[in-house]
């Protein structure tokens, strides 16, 4: 039975591992050089959905996100935040879009009046 009772995916770090063979009648003991294995943080998958994808300018839309855990590790505990894409993620939002937390709405047309 293994003395390691941890769970996969609980941390990041670097392990250095080597192999060795005991001496016998014909050969001396030998040890290999280390091999380096680095464990990095896994990236969860996240999807976002809107309560509606088409609505009038008098209405609002509510956003929700689903976070999927990679592998068998614990669920991510970071806070989900929403951002209006200004080209960073491949699309540019119209300037009339207003985002407040998970609530998406259109800016009042009065804000553009001269």
N, CA, C and O atoms as a GROMACS GRO file, in nm:
protein
  456
    1UNK      N    1   0.084  -0.118   0.000
    1UNK     CA    2   0.000   0.000   0.000
    1UNK      C    3   0.089   0.125   0.000
    1UNK      O    4   0.187   0.132   0.073
    2UNK      N    5   0.053   0.220  -0.082
    2UNK     CA    6   0.131   0.342  -0.095
    2UNK      C    7   0.114   0.431   0.027
    2UNK      O    8   0.003   0.443   0.080
    3UNK      N    9   0.224   0.495   0.074
    3UNK     CA   10   0.210   0.588   0.186
    3UNK      C   11   0.151   0.722   0.141
    3UNK      O   12   0.122   0.806   0.226
    4UNK      N   13   0.133   0.742   0.012
    4UNK     CA   14   0.082   0.868  -0.041
    4UNK      C   15  -0.069   0.861  -0.052
    4UNK      O   16  -0.123   0.789  -0.136
    5UNK      N   17  -0.138   0.936   0.032
    5UNK     CA   18  -0.283   0.933   0.035
    5UNK      C   19  -0.342   1.064  -0.016
    5UNK      O   20  -0.459   1.092   0.007
    6UNK      N   21  -0.263   1.144  -0.085
    6UNK     CA   22  -0.311   1.271  -0.136
    6UNK      C   23  -0.404   1.252  -0.254
    6UNK      O   24  -0.424   1.141  -0.302
    7UNK      N   25  -0.458   1.362  -0.300
    7UNK     CA   26  -0.547   1.361  -0.414
    7UNK      C   27  -0.478   1.424  -0.533
    7UNK      O   28  -0.404   1.520  -0.515
    8UNK      N   29  -0.500   1.374  -0.654
    8UNK     CA   30  -0.438   1.434  -0.771
    8UNK      C   31  -0.493   1.574  -0.794
    8UNK      O   32  -0.609   1.603  -0.766
    9UNK      N   33  -0.407   1.662  -0.844
    9UNK     CA   34  -0.451   1.796  -0.879
    9UNK      C   35  -0.452   1.893  -0.762
    9UNK      O   36  -0.511   2.000  -0.774
   10UNK      N   37  -0.388   1.861  -0.650
   10UNK     CA   38  -0.394   1.949  -0.534
   10UNK      C   39  -0.279   2.048  -0.526
   10UNK      O   40  -0.275   2.128  -0.433
   11UNK      N   41  -0.188   2.047  -0.618
   11UNK     CA   42  -0.079   2.141  -0.605
   11UNK      C   43   0.007   2.148  -0.729
   11UNK      O   44  -0.010   2.073  -0.824
   12UNK      N   45   0.098   2.241  -0.723
   12UNK     CA   46   0.195   2.258  -0.831
   12UNK      C   47   0.334   2.244  -0.771
   12UNK      O   48   0.353   2.263  -0.651
   13UNK      N   49   0.428   2.210  -0.854
   13UNK     CA   50   0.565   2.198  -0.805
   13UNK      C   51   0.649   2.118  -0.901
   13UNK      O   52   0.602   2.073  -1.006
   14UNK      N   53   0.773   2.102  -0.863
   14UNK     CA   54   0.869   2.030  -0.946
   14UNK      C   55   0.921   1.910  -0.871
   14UNK      O   56   0.958   1.920  -0.754
   15UNK      N   57   0.925   1.795  -0.937
   15UNK     CA   58   0.978   1.672  -0.880
   15UNK      C   59   1.103   1.632  -0.959
   15UNK      O   60   1.107   1.642  -1.082
   16UNK      N   61   1.203   1.587  -0.886
   16UNK     CA   62   1.324   1.534  -0.948
   16UNK      C   63   1.332   1.387  -0.909
   16UNK      O   64   1.329   1.353  -0.791
   17UNK      N   65   1.342   1.300  -1.009
   17UNK     CA   66   1.338   1.156  -0.984
   17UNK      C   67   1.458   1.090  -1.051
   17UNK      O   68   1.495   1.125  -1.163
   18UNK      N   69   1.516   0.996  -0.981
   18UNK     CA   70   1.625   0.918  -1.040
   18UNK      C   71   1.601   0.770  -1.015
   18UNK      O   72   1.522   0.732  -0.928
   19UNK      N   73   1.670   0.687  -1.092
   19UNK     CA   74   1.662   0.542  -1.076
   19UNK      C   75   1.799   0.491  -1.033
   19UNK      O   76   1.902   0.549  -1.066
   20UNK      N   77   1.796   0.384  -0.960
   20UNK     CA   78   1.924   0.322  -0.922
   20UNK      C   79   1.908   0.170  -0.926
   20UNK      O   80   1.798   0.117  -0.915
   21UNK      N   81   2.019   0.105  -0.941
   21UNK     CA   82   2.021  -0.041  -0.941
   21UNK      C   83   2.129  -0.087  -0.844
   21UNK      O   84   2.238  -0.031  -0.839
   22UNK      N   85   2.096  -0.187  -0.767
   22UNK     CA   86   2.190  -0.239  -0.668
   22UNK      C   87   2.303  -0.316  -0.738
   22UNK      O   88   2.287  -0.366  -0.849
   23UNK      N   89   2.412  -0.323  -0.671
   23UNK     CA   90   2.527  -0.399  -0.723
   23UNK      C   91   2.495  -0.548  -0.722
   23UNK      O   92   2.416  -0.596  -0.641
   24UNK      N   93   2.558  -0.621  -0.815
   24UNK     CA   94   2.549  -0.766  -0.813
   24UNK      C   95   2.689  -0.822  -0.833
   24UNK      O   96   2.786  -0.748  -0.824
   25UNK      N   97   2.700  -0.950  -0.861
   25UNK     CA   98   2.831  -1.013  -0.874
   25UNK      C   99   2.911  -0.958  -0.992
   25UNK      O  100   3.034  -0.961  -0.990
   26UNK      N  101   2.840  -0.907  -1.095
   26UNK     CA  102   2.911  -0.863  -1.214
   26UNK      C  103   2.920  -0.711  -1.229
   26UNK      O  104   3.005  -0.661  -1.303
   27UNK      N  105   2.832  -0.636  -1.160
   27UNK     CA  106   2.826  -0.491  -1.182
   27UNK      C  107   2.820  -0.416  -1.049
   27UNK      O  108   2.770  -0.466  -0.949
   28UNK      N  109   2.873  -0.296  -1.053
   28UNK     CA  110   2.864  -0.206  -0.938
   28UNK      C  111   2.724  -0.144  -0.935
   28UNK      O  112   2.648  -0.150  -1.031
   29UNK      N  113   2.692  -0.085  -0.823
   29UNK     CA  114   2.568  -0.008  -0.810
   29UNK      C  115   2.577   0.110  -0.905
   29UNK      O  116   2.685   0.164  -0.927
   30UNK      N  117   2.462   0.149  -0.962
   30UNK     CA  118   2.459   0.263  -1.053
   30UNK      C  119   2.336   0.348  -1.026
   30UNK      O  120   2.231   0.298  -0.984
   31UNK      N  121   2.351   0.477  -1.050
   31UNK     CA  122   2.241   0.572  -1.031
   31UNK      C  123   2.232   0.661  -1.154
   31UNK      O  124   2.333   0.707  -1.206
   32UNK      N  125   2.110   0.683  -1.200
   32UNK     CA  126   2.089   0.768  -1.318
   32UNK      C  127   2.092   0.915  -1.278
   32UNK      O  128   2.093   0.951  -1.161
   33UNK      N  129   2.093   0.998  -1.379
   33UNK     CA  130   2.073   1.141  -1.357
   33UNK      C  131   1.924   1.164  -1.328
   33UNK      O  132   1.840   1.080  -1.360
   34UNK      N  133   1.894   1.277  -1.269
   34UNK     CA  134   1.754   1.311  -1.242
   34UNK      C  135   1.677   1.338  -1.370
   34UNK      O  136   1.733   1.385  -1.469
   35UNK      N  137   1.549   1.307  -1.367
   35UNK     CA  138   1.455   1.354  -1.468
   35UNK      C  139   1.367   1.455  -1.394
   35UNK      O  140   1.328   1.432  -1.280
   36UNK      N  141   1.336   1.565  -1.459
   36UNK     CA  142   1.256   1.670  -1.398
   36UNK      C  143   1.113   1.662  -1.449
   36UNK      O  144   1.090   1.656  -1.570
   37UNK      N  145   1.018   1.662  -1.356
   37UNK     CA  146   0.876   1.665  -1.391
   37UNK      C  147   0.814   1.783  -1.317
   37UNK      O  148   0.820   1.791  -1.194
   38UNK      N  149   0.757   1.875  -1.393
   38UNK     CA  150   0.695   1.993  -1.334
   38UNK      C  151   0.544   1.983  -1.346
   38UNK      O  152   0.490   1.963  -1.455
   39UNK      N  153   0.477   1.996  -1.233
   39UNK     CA  154   0.332   1.997  -1.229
   39UNK      C  155   0.285   2.142  -1.225
   39UNK      O  156   0.323   2.218  -1.136
   40UNK      N  157   0.203   2.180  -1.321
   40UNK     CA  158   0.153   2.317  -1.328
   40UNK      C  159   0.004   2.319  -1.295
   40UNK      O  160  -0.062   2.216  -1.294
   41UNK      N  161  -0.047   2.436  -1.268
   41UNK     CA  162  -0.189   2.450  -1.239
   41UNK      C  163  -0.269   2.418  -1.365
   41UNK      O  164  -0.236   2.465  -1.474
   42UNK      N  165  -0.373   2.340  -1.349
   42UNK     CA  166  -0.459   2.305  -1.462
   42UNK      C  167  -0.555   2.420  -1.490
   42UNK      O  168  -0.594   2.493  -1.398
   43UNK      N  169  -0.591   2.437  -1.615
   43UNK     CA  170  -0.686   2.542  -1.653
   43UNK      C  171  -0.827   2.484  -1.659
   43UNK      O  172  -0.853   2.392  -1.736
   44UNK      N  173  -0.917   2.538  -1.577
   44UNK     CA  174  -1.055   2.489  -1.586
   44UNK      C  175  -1.120   2.538  -1.714
   44UNK      O  176  -1.076   2.637  -1.774
   45UNK      N  177  -1.224   2.471  -1.755
   45UNK     CA  178  -1.303   2.517  -1.869
   45UNK      C  179  -1.416   2.603  -1.814
   45UNK      O  180  -1.478   2.567  -1.714
   46UNK      N  181  -1.443   2.716  -1.880
   46UNK     CA  182  -1.550   2.802  -1.834
   46UNK      C  183  -1.635   2.844  -1.953
   46UNK      O  184  -1.583   2.879  -2.059
   47UNK      N  185  -1.764   2.839  -1.934
   47UNK     CA  186  -1.856   2.884  -2.038
   47UNK      C  187  -1.949   2.987  -1.977
   47UNK      O  188  -1.979   2.984  -1.857
   48UNK      N  189  -1.994   3.079  -2.061
   48UNK     CA  190  -2.087   3.182  -2.014
   48UNK      C  191  -2.214   3.172  -2.096
   48UNK      O  192  -2.211   3.142  -2.215
   49UNK      N  193  -2.326   3.199  -2.030
   49UNK     CA  194  -2.456   3.197  -2.098
   49UNK      C  195  -2.532   3.323  -2.059
   49UNK      O  196  -2.512   3.378  -1.950
   50UNK      N  197  -2.619   3.368  -2.148
   50UNK     CA  198  -2.704   3.484  -2.121
   50UNK      C  199  -2.848   3.439  -2.113
   50UNK      O  200  -2.889   3.345  -2.182
   51UNK      N  201  -2.926   3.507  -2.028
   51UNK     CA  202  -3.067   3.471  -2.014
   51UNK      C  203  -3.142   3.493  -2.145
   51UNK      O  204  -3.245   3.430  -2.169
   52UNK      N  205  -3.092   3.582  -2.229
   52UNK     CA  206  -3.147   3.605  -2.362
   52UNK      C  207  -3.034   3.651  -2.452
   52UNK      O  208  -2.940   3.716  -2.405
   53UNK      N  209  -3.042   3.620  -2.580
   53UNK     CA  210  -2.938   3.666  -2.672
   53UNK      C  211  -2.988   3.776  -2.764
   53UNK      O  212  -2.909   3.836  -2.837
   54UNK      N  213  -3.117   3.803  -2.763
   54UNK     CA  214  -3.176   3.913  -2.839
   54UNK      C  215  -3.288   3.971  -2.755
   54UNK      O  216  -3.377   3.899  -2.711
   55UNK      N  217  -3.284   4.103  -2.734
   55UNK     CA  218  -3.389   4.167  -2.654
   55UNK      C  219  -3.398   4.313  -2.691
   55UNK      O  220  -3.307   4.366  -2.756
   56UNK      N  221  -3.504   4.379  -2.651
   56UNK     CA  222  -3.518   4.523  -2.680
   56UNK      C  223  -3.428   4.602  -2.587
   56UNK      O  224  -3.381   4.552  -2.485
   57UNK      N  225  -3.404   4.727  -2.624
   57UNK     CA  226  -3.314   4.812  -2.546
   57UNK      C  227  -3.370   4.847  -2.409
   57UNK      O  228  -3.296   4.898  -2.325
   58UNK      N  229  -3.498   4.820  -2.383
   58UNK     CA  230  -3.555   4.847  -2.251
   58UNK      C  231  -3.530   4.732  -2.153
   58UNK      O  232  -3.552   4.747  -2.033
   59UNK      N  233  -3.486   4.619  -2.202
   59UNK     CA  234  -3.467   4.501  -2.119
   59UNK      C  235  -3.321   4.484  -2.080
   59UNK      O  236  -3.233   4.555  -2.128
   60UNK      N  237  -3.298   4.388  -1.994
   60UNK     CA  238  -3.162   4.353  -1.954
   60UNK      C  239  -3.142   4.204  -1.974
   60UNK      O  240  -3.238   4.129  -1.995
   61UNK      N  241  -3.020   4.162  -1.968
   61UNK     CA  242  -2.987   4.020  -1.974
   61UNK      C  243  -2.905   3.983  -1.853
   61UNK      O  244  -2.825   4.063  -1.805
   62UNK      N  245  -2.924   3.864  -1.803
   62UNK     CA  246  -2.848   3.816  -1.688
   62UNK      C  247  -2.750   3.710  -1.737
   62UNK      O  248  -2.786   3.622  -1.814
   63UNK      N  249  -2.627   3.720  -1.690
   63UNK     CA  250  -2.522   3.627  -1.729
   63UNK      C  251  -2.502   3.521  -1.622
   63UNK      O  252  -2.522   3.547  -1.503
   64UNK      N  253  -2.463   3.403  -1.665
   64UNK     CA  254  -2.426   3.296  -1.572
   64UNK      C  255  -2.307   3.222  -1.630
   64UNK      O  256  -2.290   3.216  -1.752
   65UNK      N  257  -2.225   3.166  -1.543
   65UNK     CA  258  -2.106   3.094  -1.587
   65UNK      C  259  -2.106   2.954  -1.530
   65UNK      O  260  -2.155   2.931  -1.419
   66UNK      N  261  -2.052   2.860  -1.605
   66UNK     CA  262  -2.033   2.723  -1.561
   66UNK      C  263  -1.884   2.695  -1.566
   66UNK      O  264  -1.820   2.715  -1.669
   67UNK      N  265  -1.828   2.648  -1.455
   67UNK     CA  266  -1.685   2.617  -1.446
   67UNK      C  267  -1.672   2.466  -1.433
   67UNK      O  268  -1.731   2.405  -1.344
   68UNK      N  269  -1.594   2.406  -1.522
   68UNK     CA  270  -1.572   2.261  -1.519
   68UNK      C  271  -1.430   2.232  -1.470
   68UNK      O  272  -1.334   2.293  -1.517
   69UNK      N  273  -1.419   2.142  -1.378
   69UNK     CA  274  -1.291   2.105  -1.320
   69UNK      C  275  -1.215   2.012  -1.414
   69UNK      O  276  -1.270   1.912  -1.460
   70UNK      N  277  -1.088   2.044  -1.441
   70UNK     CA  278  -1.008   1.952  -1.522
   70UNK      C  279  -0.963   1.834  -1.436
   70UNK      O  280  -0.927   1.852  -1.320
   71UNK      N  281  -0.966   1.717  -1.491
   71UNK     CA  282  -0.918   1.600  -1.419
   71UNK      C  283  -1.005   1.566  -1.299
   71UNK      O  284  -1.126   1.584  -1.303
   72UNK      N  285  -0.941   1.516  -1.193
   72UNK     CA  286  -1.014   1.469  -1.076
   72UNK      C  287  -0.987   1.555  -0.953
   72UNK      O  288  -1.024   1.516  -0.843
   73UNK      N  289  -0.925   1.670  -0.970
   73UNK     CA  290  -0.892   1.754  -0.856
   73UNK      C  291  -1.012   1.827  -0.800
   73UNK      O  292  -1.125   1.808  -0.845
   74UNK      N  293  -0.986   1.911  -0.701
   74UNK     CA  294  -1.094   1.986  -0.639
   74UNK      C  295  -1.146   2.093  -0.734
   74UNK      O  296  -1.079   2.130  -0.830
   75UNK      N  297  -1.266   2.142  -0.708
   75UNK     CA  298  -1.325   2.247  -0.790
   75UNK      C  299  -1.251   2.378  -0.767
   75UNK      O  300  -1.208   2.405  -0.655
   76UNK      N  301  -1.236   2.460  -0.872
   76UNK     CA  302  -1.175   2.592  -0.854
   76UNK      C  303  -1.258   2.676  -0.757
   76UNK      O  304  -1.381   2.665  -0.754
   77UNK      N  305  -1.192   2.758  -0.678
   77UNK     CA  306  -1.262   2.840  -0.578
   77UNK      C  307  -1.255   2.989  -0.609
   77UNK      O  308  -1.307   3.070  -0.532
   78UNK      N  309  -1.192   3.027  -0.719
   78UNK     CA  310  -1.182   3.169  -0.754
   78UNK      C  311  -1.318   3.226  -0.793
   78UNK      O  312  -1.407   3.154  -0.838
   79UNK      N  313  -1.331   3.357  -0.774
   79UNK     CA  314  -1.456   3.426  -0.809
   79UNK      C  315  -1.467   3.441  -0.961
   79UNK      O  316  -1.367   3.468  -1.028
   80UNK      N  317  -1.586   3.424  -1.013
   80UNK     CA  318  -1.613   3.445  -1.156
   80UNK      C  319  -1.645   3.592  -1.176
   80UNK      O  320  -1.724   3.649  -1.101
   81UNK      N  321  -1.584   3.653  -1.276
   81UNK     CA  322  -1.616   3.791  -1.309
   81UNK      C  323  -1.648   3.798  -1.458
   81UNK      O  324  -1.606   3.714  -1.536
   82UNK      N  325  -1.723   3.898  -1.495
   82UNK     CA  326  -1.764   3.917  -1.633
   82UNK      C  327  -1.702   4.046  -1.685
   82UNK      O  328  -1.690   4.144  -1.612
   83UNK      N  329  -1.661   4.045  -1.812
   83UNK     CA  330  -1.600   4.163  -1.874
   83UNK      C  331  -1.658   4.181  -2.013
   83UNK      O  332  -1.679   4.084  -2.085
   84UNK      N  333  -1.682   4.304  -2.048
   84UNK     CA  334  -1.726   4.337  -2.184
   84UNK      C  335  -1.604   4.326  -2.274
   84UNK      O  336  -1.503   4.392  -2.250
   85UNK      N  337  -1.613   4.244  -2.378
   85UNK     CA  338  -1.498   4.222  -2.467
   85UNK      C  339  -1.473   4.346  -2.551
   85UNK      O  340  -1.562   4.393  -2.622
   86UNK      N  341  -1.352   4.397  -2.540
   86UNK     CA  342  -1.311   4.513  -2.621
   86UNK      C  343  -1.203   4.473  -2.721
   86UNK      O  344  -1.121   4.555  -2.761
   87UNK      N  345  -1.205   4.346  -2.760
   87UNK     CA  346  -1.109   4.294  -2.855
   87UNK      C  347  -1.013   4.193  -2.795
   87UNK      O  348  -0.947   4.120  -2.870
   88UNK      N  349  -1.004   4.187  -2.664
   88UNK     CA  350  -0.911   4.096  -2.596
   88UNK      C  351  -0.940   3.950  -2.626
   88UNK      O  352  -0.848   3.871  -2.644
   89UNK      N  353  -1.068   3.914  -2.631
   89UNK     CA  354  -1.108   3.775  -2.649
   89UNK      C  355  -1.157   3.747  -2.791
   89UNK      O  356  -1.219   3.643  -2.816
   90UNK      N  357  -1.129   3.838  -2.884
   90UNK     CA  358  -1.160   3.813  -3.024
   90UNK      C  359  -1.279   3.888  -3.080
   90UNK      O  360  -1.302   3.882  -3.201
   91UNK      N  361  -1.355   3.959  -2.998
   91UNK     CA  362  -1.470   4.036  -3.045
   91UNK      C  363  -1.467   4.173  -2.980
   91UNK      O  364  -1.409   4.191  -2.873
   92UNK      N  365  -1.530   4.270  -3.044
   92UNK     CA  366  -1.538   4.404  -2.987
   92UNK      C  367  -1.684   4.440  -2.965
   92UNK      O  368  -1.764   4.442  -3.059
   93UNK      N  369  -1.720   4.468  -2.840
   93UNK     CA  370  -1.857   4.502  -2.804
   93UNK      C  371  -1.894   4.640  -2.855
   93UNK      O  372  -1.809   4.727  -2.870
   94UNK      N  373  -2.022   4.658  -2.883
   94UNK     CA  374  -2.075   4.789  -2.918
   94UNK      C  375  -2.058   4.881  -2.798
   94UNK      O  376  -2.069   4.835  -2.684
   95UNK      N  377  -2.032   5.010  -2.820
   95UNK     CA  378  -2.015   5.101  -2.707
   95UNK      C  379  -2.142   5.122  -2.625
   95UNK      O  380  -2.134   5.178  -2.516
   96UNK      N  381  -2.258   5.079  -2.673
   96UNK     CA  382  -2.382   5.096  -2.596
   96UNK      C  383  -2.400   4.989  -2.489
   96UNK      O  384  -2.492   4.999  -2.408
   97UNK      N  385  -2.316   4.886  -2.488
   97UNK     CA  386  -2.328   4.778  -2.390
   97UNK      C  387  -2.281   4.825  -2.253
   97UNK      O  388  -2.174   4.885  -2.239
   98UNK      N  389  -2.361   4.796  -2.153
   98UNK     CA  390  -2.327   4.830  -2.015
   98UNK      C  391  -2.330   4.701  -1.934
   98UNK      O  392  -2.426   4.624  -1.940
   99UNK      N  393  -2.225   4.679  -1.858
   99UNK     CA  394  -2.214   4.557  -1.778
   99UNK      C  395  -2.194   4.596  -1.633
   99UNK      O  396  -2.100   4.668  -1.599
  100UNK      N  397  -2.282   4.546  -1.547
  100UNK     CA  398  -2.272   4.571  -1.404
  100UNK      C  399  -2.285   4.437  -1.333
  100UNK      O  400  -2.396   4.385  -1.316
  101UNK      N  401  -2.173   4.380  -1.292
  101UNK     CA  402  -2.174   4.246  -1.235
  101UNK      C  403  -2.216   4.147  -1.341
  101UNK      O  404  -2.149   4.134  -1.443
  102UNK      N  405  -2.327   4.077  -1.318
  102UNK     CA  406  -2.379   3.979  -1.414
  102UNK      C  407  -2.500   4.034  -1.490
  102UNK      O  408  -2.572   3.958  -1.554
  103UNK      N  409  -2.522   4.165  -1.483
  103UNK     CA  410  -2.636   4.228  -1.549
  103UNK      C  411  -2.586   4.307  -1.671
  103UNK      O  412  -2.504   4.398  -1.658
  104UNK      N  413  -2.639   4.272  -1.787
  104UNK     CA  414  -2.602   4.336  -1.912
  104UNK      C  415  -2.720   4.419  -1.960
  104UNK      O  416  -2.832   4.369  -1.966
  105UNK      N  417  -2.695   4.545  -1.994
  105UNK     CA  418  -2.801   4.633  -2.043
  105UNK      C  419  -2.743   4.728  -2.147
  105UNK      O  420  -2.624   4.726  -2.175
  106UNK      N  421  -2.830   4.810  -2.204
  106UNK     CA  422  -2.788   4.908  -2.303
  106UNK      C  423  -2.783   5.044  -2.235
  106UNK      O  424  -2.869   5.077  -2.153
  107UNK      N  425  -2.682   5.124  -2.270
  107UNK     CA  426  -2.672   5.258  -2.213
  107UNK      C  427  -2.789   5.342  -2.260
  107UNK      O  428  -2.841   5.323  -2.371
  108UNK      N  429  -2.830   5.433  -2.178
  108UNK     CA  430  -2.940   5.524  -2.214
  108UNK      C  431  -2.900   5.609  -2.333
  108UNK      O  432  -2.789   5.662  -2.338
  109UNK      N  433  -2.990   5.623  -2.429
  109UNK     CA  434  -2.963   5.706  -2.546
  109UNK      C  435  -2.941   5.850  -2.507
  109UNK      O  436  -2.876   5.924  -2.581
  110UNK      N  437  -2.993   5.893  -2.393
  110UNK     CA  438  -2.972   6.030  -2.345
  110UNK      C  439  -2.827   6.062  -2.320
  110UNK      O  440  -2.788   6.178  -2.325
  111UNK      N  441  -2.746   5.961  -2.294
  111UNK     CA  442  -2.603   5.984  -2.269
  111UNK      C  443  -2.531   6.030  -2.395
  111UNK      O  444  -2.422   6.087  -2.386
  112UNK      N  445  -2.589   6.005  -2.512
  112UNK     CA  446  -2.524   6.042  -2.637
  112UNK      C  447  -2.580   6.171  -2.695
  112UNK      O  448  -2.536   6.214  -2.801
  113UNK      N  449  -2.676   6.233  -2.627
  113UNK     CA  450  -2.740   6.356  -2.676
  113UNK      C  451  -2.643   6.472  -2.664
  113UNK      O  452  -2.572   6.484  -2.564
  114UNK      N  453  -2.638   6.559  -2.768
  114UNK     CA  454  -2.549   6.676  -2.762
  114UNK      C  455  -2.614   6.793  -2.696
  114UNK      O  456  -2.553   6.899  -2.684
   0.00000   0.00000   0.00000
